[in-house]
Amino acid sequence: METVDQYDEILKACRKIFELKTKDYGTAWRILRPASLTDQIFIKASRIRSIQQKQTMRVNESIEGEFLAIVNYSIMSMIQLDHPPQGQYELDVETAFGYYSTYASETKQLMLQKNHDYGEAWREMRVSSMTDLILMKLLRIKQIEENEGKTLVSEGLKANYQDIMNYSIFCLILLSEKS
């Protein structure tokens, strides 16, 4: 299976989870400020790293499930950056799914461009290394948030969320190939 097919398969699973949770909860996540979404991703990535280091877990929620959640939280973060709530938090389902598709597509295009330039070097990486890169990107995001979104020479918030999303999908691809 080619990377693009594996990527699409994982994105389809993420979107299905997003759709089901939207049916259950609506778009309650819209009340979260971008920094709160960053912290939510940080919690997920920290749990993954902790499990990788301890090589055991006590809560029966898989690492794969955490990476899937990181993908969805990354898309929610990008939505919040570009479409902050204007007093009303609920988005209609069609709009929410439209935004989801837009950011998923943009991030996939970025992955394709980077894969061309880097020659899919991520396939030679360890999942634990990509987890560390996700955590590093989150610390960068937190610093950018502290700087009120201003950077001097660095990528902005959206680019970091896109990298986090792509690393998470790469981890899911590698984990699926091992099993």
N, C-alpha and C positions, 0 to 999 in steps of 0.2 A: 504494500500500500504506500502511495506517495504521501509526502508531508501534507500537501494541500488537502488530500482526502482525509487524512487523520485529523487535521486541524478542523475541517468542516464537521466531522463526526463529533468531536468534542464540543465545538460551538453549538451544535444542534442539541446536545445533552444539556449544556448550560442554559440555552434559551428555553428548553422545556421546563427546567427547574424555575427559571424566572417567570414563565407563564403561569405555572401552577401556583407559585407563591403570590403572584399578582392576583390570581383568582381568590386565594385564601385571605390575603391581607390588604388588597388594593395596593396603592403606592405609598404606604405609610413611611417608607424609607425616605421620602421627600422631605420629611421634617428634619432629617439629619444634615447638619452643616458638613461641608467638605472635610473639615478636620476630623469629625466624628466618623466619617466613612474611612478615612485614612487609618484611624485607630482600630476600626473593625477589621480592616485588612491586616494590620499589624498583629492583632490578636490571633488571627488564623495562621499567619506565617510563623509567628512565635511558637504556636502549638506544634506546627509541623517540625520546626527545628528541634524543639524539646523532645518530641517522639523520636526523631532521627538520632539524637544524641543518647537518649536513654534506651533506645531500641525496644521500648515497650510502651503500651498505653493502657490507661484505666477507663477511659470513656470510649464507648464503642461507636466512635465516629471516625471513618477512615480518613487517611491522608488525602486520598483522591477526592473525597467530598469537600475537604478544606480547600484544595486547589480549585475545584469547581466554584466554590463560594467566592474565592478571590477573583476569579474571572468576572463573576456577576457584580461583585462590589466595585471592581475597577470600572465596569461600564456604568454603573450607577454614579460613580464619582465623576466620570466625564460628563454625564448628563447634568449633574448638579452644577458643574463648572460653567457649562454653556447655557443652561436653562434653569437658573435659580428660581425657586418658588417665589411667586409674587403675591404672597398673602394666602393663596390657596394651595394646599399641599397635594391634593389629589389630582392625578393626571388621568385622563380617560385612557382606557386600555389600548385603543388604536394608536394614540400618540405615544404612549409608553413603549409599545412594541416597535413603533417606527423609529424612535430614538435609539432603542436597543440595537435594531438592525443597522442603523447608520454607523454607530460607534464600533460595532463588531466588524463591519465591512471595512471601515477605515483602518482599524487595527490589523486586520488580516492583510490589507494591502501593504502596510508598513512591514509586516513580517515577511512578505514575499520579496520586498525590496532589500531588506537586510539579509535574508537568506541568500539572495543572489550575490551580494557583496561579501558575506562572511562564509559562504560555502557550507551552510548548515553545521558550523562548528559546534553548535549546541548539542548535536548528537554524540559528541565525544565528551561532553561534560557530565558530571555527577549531578543527580537530583539535589543532593545536599548543597552543592555549590550554587545551583540556581536558587535554592531557598535562601542562601546567604545574600545573593544578588538582589532578590526581592526585598529582603529586610534592609539592605543598603539603600535601595531606591526609596523605600518608605521613610528612612531617616532623612534622605534628601528632600522628600516631599514635605516632611514636618518642618525642616529648616526653611524651605521656600514659603510655607504657610506662615511661619513666624515672621518672615520678611514681607508679609502681605502680598505674596505672589511675584515679587520683583526678583529678577536675577540679573547678574552682570554679563555672564557669558554662557551660562548653563541652560540646558533644556528646561522647559517649563513643566508645569504640573501634568498637563495632558500627556506629554511624551513619556513621562515617568510612569503614569498609569498604564499607558499602552505597553511599555516594556514589561511591567509587572504582569499584565494580562498574557502577553506572549510567552514569558518565562513559565507561567503557570500551565499554559497549554502544552509547552514543550515537556514539562515535568510529567504531565498526564500521558503524553505520547510515550515517553520513556518507560513510565510505570506500566503502561498497557503492554508494551513490547516484552517486558520482563515476565509478565504473568501468563 
